[in-house]
Amino acid sequence: MTLKQLRYVVEVAETGNITEAAKKLFIAQPSLTSAIRELENEYNITIFTRSNKGIEITPEGDEFLGYARQVLDQANLIEEKYTGVSHIKQRFCVSAQHYSFVVEAFVELLKKYGGDKYEFHMRETQTYDIIEDVAKLRSEIGILYINKFNETVIKKTLRDNGLNFHLLFKAKPHVFIGKNSPLAKKKSLSLEDLKEYPRLSYEQGSHNSFYFSEEILSTIDSDKEIIVRDRATLFNLLIGLNGYTICSGVISEELNGANIIAKPLKVDDYMEIGYILPSSIPKSQLTKNYIEMLVKYTAEGKNN
C-alpha cells in the first residue's frame, strides 16, 4: 500500500467515475484501474463495484475509505509541519443532532484551520446516522445526547460500533418557542401548558425508535405532531404555528435570530450532551481543536 494508491481510491470515490478521476490525477485510466486492483488484491477486499452505469462503493470499501482519509490527513499534517507546504485539501466532517453550538464551533474551526484548500462537512442528521457516520469514519466526530430513557440503548449501540461517549455538559430540559407565542410570558412551562400547541420533532428515518429521538419525552402523547427534517423549517413552524420543541436550551441568537426563545420545562429529567469518537483511533489535531471549540461554545451558550 502506498499513499499514492490511497489518494487514487479517495479521488475515485469523490468523483464517482474512474475516467474523470484519472483526468484529475493526470494518469491514464488503465494505470488508475490497475493501482486500485492491486490495492484490493493486497487486502483481499472489493472497494468499488463496476458496471455500465459507473462505480459504487461497497460497504467494506466505505469502511476502507474512512481509514484511507485518516492516513492521508496525518500524512498532510507531517508534510505541513516539516515543509510548511500542504498539497492536500484539509478535510473534516462533523455529524450531529441540531445544536447551534455545534455550528458555531464548526464555523470557528473552518476560519482558523481551513487554510487555502479545504472540504468541510457539517451534517445535521438523524441519531442513528450520526453513530454510523463516526463508526465508518465518514465523520471524525459526532454530537448527540443521552438521558435516563435512552441511555441503555444508545450506549449499547455505541459499544457495538466501537465508539465512546464523552460528556460536554448536562442540561435541564427547555422548550423552544417563538418570542410572540402565548407561552412566552411564562417564566417556565409545564407539560400541561404545552398540551394545546403543536409539538415539533426531527424525523429519524428507518430508525424511528423513541430511543433514537432527538427530543426527550418523545413517548408522551401529543394531539398535534409535526415532523421535520431541518432546523430552519422547525424554527419557521415554531413561529408560524405557535409550536414548540423540547431541547437543551442552548441557543445562539446570532445564528438562529431573536425570534426563538428558550423556557425551562418543569420536569424531572436531563440531557447529557456530548461527543462520540472511535475508541481505537487517535484524535486528529483538527478533532482536538474542534472539541476545544465545542467546550467554549457550550460554556458561552449556557451562560447566555
N, C-alpha and C positions, 0 to 999 in steps of 0.2 A: 504493500500500500504506500502511495506517495501523496503529498499534499496536492500535487497536480491532479491526480485521479479524483481526490475529494472535491476539488474545485470543479472538475468536469461534471460530476454527478449532481452537485448543487446547481450548477448552471442549467443543466438539462431539466431538473425538477422545476426551476423557476420559469423557464421559457415554455416548458411543456412540449417541446419539439426539438428533436435531435438536429435537424438541418439548421434551424435558427440558432441553436446553441453553438453549433460548430462555427457559424459565421461570427458570432460574438467572441468566441475563443480563438479565432483566426487559425483553425486547424481544419483538415479535411474530415468530412463526415465519417469515412471508414476508420480513420485513426481514432476518432472520438468513440465510435461504437466498440472498437477493439479494446480501448482503455477501460471502458465500463465493464465489458465482458470479463476482462482479466480480473477486475476488482470483484465482480460477482463470483467468479470461479475460486478466487483466493479464499473467500469467506463462505463459500457454498450457500449463497443467498441469491434471490432474484430481487433486484431493486426496482426495475421497471418491467412492465409487460408491454409488448409492442403489437400494434395492429395497424390496419389501413387508416384508422382514424387518428393515429398518433400514439402517444405513450400514456400509461397510467402508472402511478406509484403504488407498489404493493404494500401491504401492512408492514412486512419486515423491512421494506425499503424506506417507509416512512420513519420507522424507528432508527434505521441506519443514518438517514439524513440528519436526524436530530444530533447524533453523535458527531457526524461529519462537520456540521456547522460549529459545534463546540470546539472541535480541534482547530478549525480554520480561524475562529475568533482568537484562540490562545496563540496561534502562530502569528497572527497580525499584531497582537499586543507585544510579543517578543521583538518583532521587526520594528515597531514604533519605538520601543524603549531603547534599542541599541543603534538604530539608524536614524530615528527621527522622521522616517517616511512610512506612510501607510499606503499600500496598494489595494486594500480591500475595503469595501463598504463596511462601516460599522453596522452591525445588525443586533437588534434587541426586540424581544416580544414579551408583552405582559397580557395575561388573561385574567379577567376579574369580574366580579359582580359590580353593580352600578354604584360606585362610590366616587364622589367628586375629588377626594384627596388622592385617589389613585391617578386621576388625570392630571392634577396639579403637580404631583411628583414626576409624572411622565414628561410633562412639558419642561420642567426644570432640568431633568436628566438630558433631554434632547438638546436644550440650549447650551448646556455646559460641556457635554461629552459627545454630541453628534458628529462634530468635525465637519470636513468638507464633503464627505460622501457617507451617506447613511441610509438604512432602511429599517425604520422602527415601526412596530405594530402595536396598537392599543386595541385589544379585543375585549369589549364588554359583552359577555356571553353567558350562556347557561351554566349552572353549577357543575353538572357532570362534565361538560366540555372543558371547563377550567381544569379539572383534575386530569382529564385525558390529555389536554394540551401539554401540561407540565410533565406528565408521565412519559409521553412520547417525545419530549424535548422540542416540541414545536414552540413552546414558551419557556423562557428562563425562570419565570416566577408566576404564581397565581395568587389571587387575593379573594378570600371568602370568609364566612363566619360560621361559628359553631355555637350551639347552645344546648341546654339540657335535653331538649326534644330530639335534635338531630345528631347529637354527639356520637352515639354508638354507631350509627350507620355511616356517617361521614368519616369517622376515624378508621373504621374497618376498610372503607373504600380506599382511603389514603394508604393504609398499610398494604393492602393488596396490590397497590400500584407503586410501592417503594417510595412513598412520599412522606415528608414530615411537616407538621403544622407548627408555626412559630407565632406566638401571640404578639399583636401590636398594641391592642388596648381592649378593655372591657367596657361596653356601652350599655346604658339603660335604654329600653325601648322608647322611641319617639314616634310622632306622627308627622309626616309632611302634608301640609295643606296649602292652599292658596291664601295669600295675605288678606283677601276680601271674603274668605269663607265665613259662613255664620259661626264657625267654631273658633275663629281667630282671636276673639276677645277673651277666651278662657285661658287661664294660666296653665292648666293641664287638662288632659282628656281621659275619659274612661271608655271602656268598650261600649257601654250603653250610649254614650254621646255619639259614637260613630255609626250606630245601627242604621239610621235612615239614609246614610250617604253611600255613594258608590266606592267600593274598595278596588284599588288598582294593584296589580301584581305583574311580575315578569314571567313570560312564557318559559317553560322548561323542556319543551320538545318531547322526545320519546322517553325521557327520564322524568316524567311529570309526577314524581312522588312527592308527598308532603315533606319528606326528609331532605329533598333537594330544593325546596322552595327558597327563594331569596328573601322572603318576608317571614318573620316569626309569626306565630299564632295563626298559621295558614289553615289549621283544621277547624277554626271557629267559623260557623255558618255566617254567610252574608247574602242577603237577598239580591244585592246589586253587585255583580262581579264584572270587572273589565280586565282583560289580559292583554298586555302589550309586549313589544319586543325591544323598544329602545327608550332611553331616558327622556329625550325631547318630547316624544309622544305622551309619555306618562305625565310629565310636568304640564303639558298643554291641557290634558284632560283633568288634571287636578284643579287647574284654574277654571276651565270652561264648565265643568260639571260639579264643582264643589266636592270633588272626590278626595280620597286620602290614600296614603300608603304607609305601612309601618316600617320603620327604618332605624338606623343608628343615631340619627340626629345630627351627624357631622355633615355640614353643608357649606359650600363656597358661594358667596353672593357674587363674586367676580365671574365664576363660571356659569352659575345657574340663575343669576339675576335676583332682584329683590322681591319678586312676586311669590316666591316659595318660602314658607317659614316652617320651623320645627317646633312641636309642642310635646312636652313629656307625656308619656302614656302611663296611666296608673295601673300597672300590672306587676306581679312578682315574677320577673323574667330578666334575661340579659342576653347580650350578644358578645361573644368573644371573636373579635375581628382580627385576622392575622394573614400571614402569607404561607404558601406551601412551596417546598423545594424538593428535588430528588435527594434521597438520603445518601446515594452513592457517588454523587458528582460534586466536586468542589464548586463554590460560587465563583463566577467570573467577576472581574473588577466592576463592570457595569452593573451587575446584580447587586454587589455590595454598595455601590453608590446609590442605586435606586432604593434599597432598603433604608439607608440613612435619610433619604428624602421622604420616604413614607413616614418614618418616625417623626420627622419635622412637621409635616403637614397634618398628621393626625393630632399632634400636640396643639398645633395652632387652631385646628377645627374645633377641638373640644373646649378651647378657651374662648371661642367667639360667642 
